[in-house]
Amino acid sequence: MSRADHMDVAAYALGVLDPQDAERFEEHLATCWACAAELETMVPVVGLLSGIDGETMAALEQTHTDPALLDRTLHAVRLDRRRNRVRQLFATAAAVVVFGTVSGVGLATVFDGSQPLPQAEPTQSVPTAAPTGTAGDPGDPNIGGTEPEGDEHRATDPSTGVQTNMWLARKEYGTQISVRLARLPGPRTCRLVVIRKNNTSEVVSTWSVPGTGYGTSARSDALELSASTSATLDDIAKIQVQSIDVGGIATPLVTVADI
């Protein structure tokens, strides 16, 4: 990826990229930890700029800045509040960089960019340790004591040994995903990624794994979490659990591809 892609964060946050460049940056953002973190830090800045009156800001400008460029920038900031696609990308960036506590963080929530970023707090969709089951029994069909909705898909990675059961259910908004993970060592940070058939990807959840791991000899409880995506079931090529290192490099842990 070129250095220019890493320098588009501010322009994208302000909404001044043309559609082609914006689409290219979104594809880059899905795999670049550094840009996702930088984009998150710009959310409050963009929120502040959107509240500044254009005439006041112009009156304070004492340099030779192009007035037309200033007007376009302020107009783009105001429009940014109404762009659903941009709000969704802010939510995705927050999901990439905001880690949960021991139990982790659940769904990436689409939020109004004018509000402060949400803190990691337990919700109904956060990862939880299964009350029953062992590392040798990842196929227990109950998540949280109830039968998951949707078709079940199982996978075990031959290299990492991580096991997963995923249940995918069609919804009006897209697809609901219920996940159970076992033989997942820690400590590490993980994320759940939906990969579409057009080769685009979406991070739908992130969480932290404690040193004991989940479904291991040190902790027999499996990890359970739920997430959702706007992608329809027919558009999904595979779903992957990835481990993220401190440099933002993603390594696949287990992949469900028989969708």
GILINWO-V91075 format. One record per residue. N is the residue number from 1. RES is the residue in one small letter. NEAR is the number of other C-alpha atoms within 10 Angstrom. Layout:
BEGIN
n = {N/N}
res = {RES/RES}
near = {NEAR/NEAR}
END
This chain:
BEGIN
n = {1/2/3/4/5/6/7/8/9/10/11/12/13/14/15/16/17/18/19/20/21/22/23/24/25/26/27/28/29/30/31/32/33/34/35/36/37/38/39/40/41/42/43/44/45/46/47/48/49/50/51/52/53/54/55/56/57/58/59/60/61/62/63/64/65/66/67/68/69/70/71/72/73/74/75/76/77/78/79/80/81/82/83/84/85/86/87/88/89/90/91/92/93/94/95/96/97/98/99/100/101/102/103/104/105/106/107/108/109/110/111/112/113/114/115/116/117/118/119/120/121/122/123/124/125/126/127/128/129/130/131/132/133/134/135/136/137/138/139/140/141/142/143/144/145/146/147/148/149/150/151/152/153/154/155/156/157/158/159/160/161/162/163/164/165/166/167/168/169/170/171/172/173/174/175/176/177/178/179/180/181/182/183/184/185/186/187/188/189/190/191/192/193/194/195/196/197/198/199/200/201/202/203/204/205/206/207/208/209/210/211/212/213/214/215/216/217/218/219/220/221/222/223/224/225/226/227/228/229/230/231/232/233/234/235/236/237/238/239/240/241/242/243/244/245/246/247/248/249/250/251/252/253/254/255/256/257/258/259}
res = {m/s/r/a/d/h/m/d/v/a/a/y/a/l/g/v/l/d/p/q/d/a/e/r/f/e/e/h/l/a/t/c/w/a/c/a/a/e/l/e/t/m/v/p/v/v/g/l/l/s/g/i/d/g/e/t/m/a/a/l/e/q/t/h/t/d/p/a/l/l/d/r/t/l/h/a/v/r/l/d/r/r/r/n/r/v/r/q/l/f/a/t/a/a/a/v/v/v/f/g/t/v/s/g/v/g/l/a/t/v/f/d/g/s/q/p/l/p/q/a/e/p/t/q/s/v/p/t/a/a/p/t/g/t/a/g/d/p/g/d/p/n/i/g/g/t/e/p/e/g/d/e/h/r/a/t/d/p/s/t/g/v/q/t/n/m/w/l/a/r/k/e/y/g/t/q/i/s/v/r/l/a/r/l/p/g/p/r/t/c/r/l/v/v/i/r/k/n/n/t/s/e/v/v/s/t/w/s/v/p/g/t/g/y/g/t/s/a/r/s/d/a/l/e/l/s/a/s/t/s/a/t/l/d/d/i/a/k/i/q/v/q/s/i/d/v/g/g/i/a/t/p/l/v/t/v/a/d/i}
near = {7/7/7/9/16/17/12/17/23/16/14/19/24/25/23/19/17/10/10/8/14/19/13/11/21/20/14/17/24/19/17/21/21/14/22/25/19/16/21/23/14/16/20/15/13/20/20/12/16/20/12/13/10/15/10/9/13/13/8/8/12/7/6/6/10/8/11/8/10/15/15/11/18/21/16/17/22/18/13/22/18/12/11/13/10/19/21/17/20/25/23/23/24/25/27/28/18/21/22/21/14/14/20/23/26/28/24/23/16/15/15/16/19/16/10/11/17/11/11/16/13/15/10/10/17/21/27/23/20/22/15/14/18/20/21/14/14/22/19/14/17/15/22/14/10/8/11/19/15/16/13/16/16/17/17/19/14/10/9/13/15/23/25/27/20/25/19/20/18/16/15/8/11/15/20/21/22/21/22/27/26/28/25/25/20/15/13/16/19/24/23/26/21/24/19/18/12/9/10/13/21/21/25/23/31/30/28/23/22/18/13/15/22/28/27/19/14/12/19/22/23/29/24/25/28/23/21/21/21/14/19/16/18/12/16/20/18/17/22/19/24/20/21/19/13/9/9/17/13/18/13/17/21/23/20/19/14/10/14}
END
